[in-house]
Structures are given as structure tokens and as C-alpha cells.
Amino acid sequence: MPSLDDAPNRDLLRQLTTSSFGLGAVLALLGVLAIAAPWVASTVIDYIVGGTLVAAGIAQLGMTALTFTWRGFWLTLLCGALSIVSGVAMLAIPVEGIHVLVTFLGIVILFEAAAKLTAAFSVPRDFPWGWILFDGLITAVLGGLLLTSPAAQAGVYLGVLIGINLVSSGIAFLASSIWLRRSLA
């Protein structure tokens, strides 16, 4: 962490404090909205991922068309096509897309939990590491719940658990912002 005695570092830390507070508030608000309307949140997530896959596939096919003499042409062409097909399937059949996302996000959230738990034990002891530890534990439980959720409840679980994850992360950022503010006073 930069020294608090250095004026440029104090300005940087003030900016970080404000940014952390804003990010924490936005994450917490998005989390509350996701919990309030879990199927809407799940469907929005499905459409965002599906649209992104289609856009990425189109971009990859465009690149492939310009490099037809390249050794990896066929592999790139196949990957672009698979990306488009996957994205269209998620857009056309959102319920099935949500089921796939639940499994994928469960795995990703478990990796996120591992990173948060590692971070909790690597920050200075006067930092609010307990909040990071708490966030990591909550994230681990949520990832496990997503991976073991029944197919019929996947959309509700996805929306609610992602909402809880966002609220938990928002609180951790808010706590970090408050700690930074106090240390600058």
C-alpha cells in the first residue's frame, strides 16, 4: 500500500476511496434488484451472454475471412461458428441457456471464492480482512449451491445467488472504502 505521507498517494487513495464506495453501492443495488426479480435477472444474464457469444463469433469469422491463408484458419473458423451457434441457442432457448449458465457460473464463483479467501489472508491485518473472508465464504457457499441446484429451480437460484453475491461484494467494497476514509483522516 502506498505511504499516506506522500501527497500524490493521498490523492490517489482519496480517488480509490470514492471509487470503492461507488462500486460497492452499485453492486449492492444490483444485487437487491437481482434478488427481487430472480427470473428476470437470470434471463438478462442469459441474453447478455448469448448476445456476446454471437458478437464474438461474428468478429472471429470476420477475422478468419481476412486470414484464409493462415495455418489456423480452419480452427478459427470452427471456433467462430461454434460461438455463433452457442449464442443463438442461448437466445432462442433461454431456459436451457440458464441451466448451462448455472453450471458454468457455479464453477466460476468457486474460483472467485478461492481468490477472495486467498486475498483475505494476504492483506494487512488492520485492513478489514474479516469482510473479505466473509465475502469469500459466502461466495463459496453460493458457488456450491449453484452447482448442486435442481434444473427446475436453476433460474431462481441463479438470480438470487448472483444477487446475494453482488450484495456481499458490495458490502466488502463499502467496508474497504470506509476503512480507507478513516485511514486518510
C-alpha positions as CSV (number, residue, x, y, z in Angstrom):
1,M,0.0,0.0,0.0
2,P,1.4,3.5,-0.8
3,S,2.6,5.7,2.0
4,L,-0.1,8.0,3.4
5,D,2.5,10.8,3.9
6,D,3.1,11.3,0.2
7,A,0.6,13.9,-1.2
8,P,0.2,12.2,-4.7
9,N,-0.5,8.9,-2.9
10,R,-3.1,10.6,-0.6
11,D,-4.9,11.9,-3.7
12,L,-4.8,8.5,-5.3
13,L,-6.2,6.9,-2.2
14,R,-8.9,9.5,-2.0
15,Q,-9.9,8.6,-5.5
16,L,-9.8,4.9,-4.7
17,T,-12.0,5.6,-1.6
18,T,-14.6,7.3,-3.7
19,S,-14.4,4.7,-6.5
20,S,-14.7,1.8,-3.9
21,F,-17.7,3.4,-2.3
22,G,-19.5,4.0,-5.6
23,L,-18.7,0.5,-6.9
24,G,-19.9,-1.0,-3.6
25,A,-23.2,0.9,-3.7
26,V,-23.8,-0.1,-7.4
27,L,-23.0,-3.8,-6.7
28,A,-25.3,-3.8,-3.6
29,L,-28.2,-2.2,-5.6
30,L,-27.8,-4.6,-8.5
31,G,-27.8,-7.5,-6.0
32,V,-31.0,-6.3,-4.4
33,L,-32.7,-6.0,-7.8
34,A,-31.5,-9.5,-8.8
35,I,-32.9,-11.0,-5.6
36,A,-36.2,-9.1,-6.1
37,A,-36.7,-10.5,-9.6
38,P,-34.5,-13.6,-10.0
39,W,-36.0,-14.9,-13.3
40,V,-35.6,-11.5,-14.8
41,A,-32.0,-11.4,-13.7
42,S,-31.3,-14.9,-15.0
43,T,-32.9,-14.1,-18.3
44,V,-31.0,-10.9,-18.7
45,I,-27.8,-12.7,-17.9
46,D,-28.6,-15.4,-20.5
47,Y,-29.4,-12.7,-23.2
48,I,-26.2,-10.8,-22.4
49,V,-24.0,-14.0,-22.6
50,G,-25.9,-15.2,-25.8
51,G,-25.5,-11.8,-27.5
52,T,-21.9,-11.6,-26.5
53,L,-21.2,-15.1,-28.0
54,V,-22.9,-14.2,-31.2
55,A,-20.9,-10.9,-31.5
56,A,-17.7,-12.7,-30.7
57,G,-18.4,-15.4,-33.2
58,I,-19.1,-12.8,-35.9
59,A,-15.9,-11.0,-35.1
60,Q,-14.0,-14.2,-35.2
61,L,-15.5,-15.2,-38.6
62,G,-14.6,-11.7,-39.9
63,M,-11.0,-12.1,-38.8
64,T,-11.0,-15.6,-40.3
65,A,-12.2,-14.4,-43.7
66,L,-9.2,-12.0,-43.8
67,T,-6.7,-14.7,-42.9
68,F,-7.7,-17.6,-45.1
69,T,-4.0,-18.5,-45.9
70,W,-3.2,-18.7,-42.2
71,R,-2.3,-22.1,-40.7
72,G,-5.0,-21.8,-38.0
73,F,-7.8,-20.8,-40.5
74,W,-10.0,-23.9,-40.0
75,L,-9.7,-24.0,-36.3
76,T,-10.6,-20.3,-36.0
77,L,-13.4,-20.8,-38.4
78,L,-14.8,-23.7,-36.3
79,C,-14.5,-21.7,-33.1
80,G,-16.3,-18.7,-34.6
81,A,-19.1,-20.9,-35.9
82,L,-19.4,-22.7,-32.5
83,S,-19.6,-19.3,-30.8
84,I,-22.4,-18.2,-33.0
85,V,-24.3,-21.4,-32.7
86,S,-24.0,-21.4,-28.9
87,G,-25.1,-17.7,-28.7
88,V,-28.1,-18.3,-30.9
89,A,-29.1,-21.3,-28.9
90,M,-28.9,-19.3,-25.7
91,L,-31.0,-16.5,-27.2
92,A,-33.5,-19.0,-28.8
93,I,-33.9,-21.3,-25.7
94,P,-33.2,-19.1,-22.7
95,V,-34.3,-21.7,-20.1
96,E,-31.7,-24.2,-21.3
97,G,-29.1,-21.4,-21.6
98,I,-29.8,-20.6,-17.9
99,H,-29.2,-24.2,-17.0
100,V,-25.8,-24.2,-18.7
101,L,-25.0,-20.8,-17.1
102,V,-25.8,-22.1,-13.7
103,T,-23.2,-24.9,-14.0
104,F,-20.6,-22.6,-15.6
105,L,-21.2,-19.8,-13.1
106,G,-21.1,-22.2,-10.2
107,I,-17.6,-23.2,-11.2
108,V,-16.5,-19.6,-11.9
109,I,-17.9,-18.4,-8.5
110,L,-16.0,-21.2,-6.7
111,F,-12.8,-19.8,-8.3
112,E,-13.8,-16.3,-7.3
113,A,-14.3,-17.6,-3.7
114,A,-10.8,-19.1,-3.7
115,A,-9.3,-15.8,-4.8
116,K,-11.3,-13.9,-2.1
117,L,-10.2,-16.3,0.6
118,T,-6.6,-16.0,-0.5
119,A,-6.9,-12.2,-0.5
120,A,-8.4,-12.2,3.0
121,F,-5.2,-13.8,4.4
122,S,-2.8,-11.6,2.3
123,V,-4.0,-8.1,3.2
124,P,-2.6,-6.1,6.1
125,R,-4.1,-7.1,9.5
126,D,-5.5,-3.6,10.1
127,F,-7.4,-3.8,6.8
128,P,-11.0,-5.1,7.1
129,W,-9.9,-8.6,6.1
130,G,-12.8,-10.1,8.0
131,W,-15.2,-8.7,5.5
132,I,-13.2,-10.2,2.6
133,L,-13.1,-13.5,4.4
134,F,-16.8,-13.3,5.0
135,D,-17.4,-12.4,1.3
136,G,-15.2,-15.4,0.3
137,L,-17.1,-17.8,2.4
138,I,-20.4,-16.6,1.2
139,T,-19.2,-16.8,-2.4
140,A,-18.0,-20.4,-1.8
141,V,-21.4,-21.4,-0.4
142,L,-23.2,-19.8,-3.3
143,G,-21.0,-21.5,-5.9
144,G,-21.7,-24.8,-4.3
145,L,-25.4,-24.2,-4.2
146,L,-25.4,-23.3,-7.9
147,L,-23.6,-26.5,-8.8
148,T,-26.0,-28.7,-6.9
149,S,-29.2,-26.9,-7.8
150,P,-32.1,-28.9,-9.4
151,A,-32.8,-28.0,-13.0
152,A,-36.3,-26.7,-12.3
153,Q,-35.0,-24.1,-9.9
154,A,-31.9,-23.1,-11.8
155,G,-33.2,-19.7,-12.9
156,V,-34.4,-18.7,-9.4
157,Y,-31.2,-19.9,-7.9
158,L,-29.1,-18.1,-10.5
159,G,-30.9,-14.8,-9.9
160,V,-31.0,-15.0,-6.1
161,L,-27.5,-16.3,-5.6
162,I,-25.9,-13.9,-8.1
163,G,-27.9,-11.2,-6.2
164,I,-26.5,-12.3,-2.9
165,N,-23.0,-12.5,-4.3
166,L,-23.4,-8.9,-5.6
167,V,-24.7,-7.6,-2.3
168,S,-21.8,-9.4,-0.4
169,S,-19.2,-7.9,-2.8
170,G,-20.9,-4.5,-2.5
171,I,-20.6,-4.6,1.3
172,A,-17.0,-5.7,1.1
173,F,-16.2,-2.7,-1.2
174,L,-18.2,-0.3,1.1
175,A,-16.3,-1.6,4.1
176,S,-13.0,-1.1,2.3
177,S,-14.0,2.4,1.3
178,I,-14.8,3.3,4.9
179,W,-11.5,1.8,6.1
180,L,-9.6,3.9,3.5
181,R,-11.5,7.0,4.5
182,R,-10.7,6.5,8.2
183,S,-7.0,5.9,7.4
184,L,-6.8,9.1,5.4
185,A,-8.4,11.2,8.2
